Amino acid sequence: ASITCLADSETEDPKMLAQHQKEMIKAALNAADAFNENDLEKYMSFFTDDFIKENISKPAGDKDSFRTSVAGFFNKFPGIRNYQKNLLPFKNYLVFDECTFEIPIPEKDKTIRIFHMDIVEMEGDRMKVKRTFGDGATMKVALGFIEPPIPLPQPPVTIAIADQKPTGLTPLEAQEQFQVLWNKHDLSSIAEMTHANAEILVSPLLAPVDRSAYIGWLELFFTAFPDIRMTPVYSYGGSDWAFSEIKLTGTNSGSYIGHPSTGKKIGLGAGYLTRFDTDGLVTSLKLYVDSMVIMKQLGFKPIEISAKQ
């Protein structure tokens, strides 16, 4: 990955840093406005000449290939918009929380919404590296081309959901603890760390779910991959949030989305953003895992709706 976390030892005048971060946010919002106007030239002016577009599950591309991709979106989906809320600054980086593509589909008289998350490295008021986390199945499902890789509704939770229990940890400490519990597959303790009313978006599920449904998904995932592990690549943290890029590795030793065990290994990148309250409890969790990559590594093919009909 081109994006790397700055060392903790690097220091900067707090006032200058705060001003710089305001300028970064302003530039990012102006770029979003240009995108929403479908103004290609104006939008591309917010990127450095040596800009790199990265995707967690695809090869990186340069500015020219990114321009071609964006132009293709504007031509194929006139009126496409990208809403970005809660831009979270960390030194010269921005975490784009609540990224949502809204794509009008006139022939179907509807608008589809695609959730994703971006991490951007800024150089002054322009973007130098943009790294996107999302699920490759999301748009195909929304357009009605394939069935959801993970059937909904989720299976019922088979364990008792523990009451939330304050941790008193800082966001980065809580993020680390959450990863430890995840690797232990300790569902009860994960539930204790998660606020009862937490908002959770796990990209393979395609829509936000509550804490109970999230624990149910983890049960399914841990049963399918009993040795699955989450290894952090890097982490950022703010006053009430933490972001980690992670590597998921494991072996498919159990049934997964209706398929019998394959015995095959998976290895893929993912990203998740967590918000915490003053008690160190998770109030919001967004985990972006590309279910299409998992299916490909296991040898599964998505079910095409036209083919099924």
Rosetta blueprint (number, residue, H / E / L):
1 A L
2 S L
3 I L
4 T L
5 C L
6 L L
7 A L
8 D L
9 S L
10 E L
11 T L
12 E L
13 D L
14 P H
15 K H
16 M H
17 L H
18 A H
19 Q H
20 H H
21 Q H
22 K H
23 E H
24 M H
25 I H
26 K H
27 A H
28 A H
29 L H
30 N H
31 A H
32 A H
33 D H
34 A H
35 F H
36 N H
37 E L
38 N L
39 D L
40 L H
41 E H
42 K H
43 Y H
44 M H
45 S L
46 F L
47 F E
48 T E
49 D E
50 D E
51 F E
52 I E
53 K E
54 E E
55 N E
56 I L
57 S L
58 K E
59 P E
60 A E
61 G E
62 D E
63 K H
64 D H
65 S H
66 F H
67 R H
68 T H
69 S H
70 V H
71 A H
72 G H
73 F H
74 F H
75 N H
76 K H
77 F L
78 P L
79 G L
80 I L
81 R E
82 N E
83 Y E
84 Q E
85 K L
86 N L
87 L E
88 L E
89 P E
90 F E
91 K L
92 N L
93 Y E
94 L E
95 V E
96 F E
97 D E
98 E E
99 C E
100 T E
101 F E
102 E E
103 I E
104 P E
105 I E
106 P H
107 E H
108 K H
109 D L
110 K E
111 T E
112 I E
113 R E
114 I E
115 F E
116 H E
117 M E
118 D E
119 I E
120 V E
121 E E
122 M E
123 E E
124 G L
125 D L
126 R E
127 M E
128 K E
129 V E
130 K E
131 R E
132 T E
133 F E
134 G L
135 D L
136 G L
137 A H
138 T H
139 M H
140 K H
141 V H
142 A H
143 L L
144 G L
145 F L
146 I E
147 E L
148 P L
149 P L
150 I L
151 P L
152 L L
153 P L
154 Q L
155 P L
156 P L
157 V L
158 T L
159 I L
160 A L
161 I L
162 A L
163 D L
164 Q L
165 K L
166 P L
167 T L
168 G L
169 L L
170 T L
171 P H
172 L H
173 E H
174 A H
175 Q H
176 E H
177 Q H
178 F H
179 Q H
180 V H
181 L H
182 W H
183 N H
184 K H
185 H L
186 D L
187 L H
188 S H
189 S H
190 I H
191 A H
192 E H
193 M H
194 T E
195 H E
196 A E
197 N E
198 A E
199 E E
200 I E
201 L E
202 V E
203 S H
204 P H
205 L H
206 L L
207 A L
208 P L
209 V E
210 D L
211 R H
212 S H
213 A H
214 Y H
215 I H
216 G H
217 W H
218 L H
219 E H
220 L H
221 F H
222 F H
223 T H
224 A H
225 F L
226 P L
227 D L
228 I L
229 R E
230 M E
231 T E
232 P E
233 V E
234 Y E
235 S E
236 Y E
237 G E
238 G L
239 S L
240 D L
241 W E
242 A E
243 F E
244 S E
245 E E
246 I E
247 K E
248 L E
249 T E
250 G E
251 T E
252 N L
253 S L
254 G L
255 S L
256 Y E
257 I L
258 G L
259 H E
260 P L
261 S L
262 T L
263 G L
264 K L
265 K E
266 I E
267 G E
268 L E
269 G E
270 A E
271 G E
272 Y E
273 L E
274 T E
275 R E
276 F E
277 D L
278 T L
279 D L
280 G L
281 L L
282 V E
283 T E
284 S E
285 L E
286 K E
287 L E
288 Y E
289 V E
290 D L
291 S H
292 M H
293 V H
294 I H
295 M H
296 K H
297 Q H
298 L H
299 G L
300 F L
301 K L
302 P L
303 I L
304 E E
305 I H
306 S H
307 A H
308 K H
309 Q L
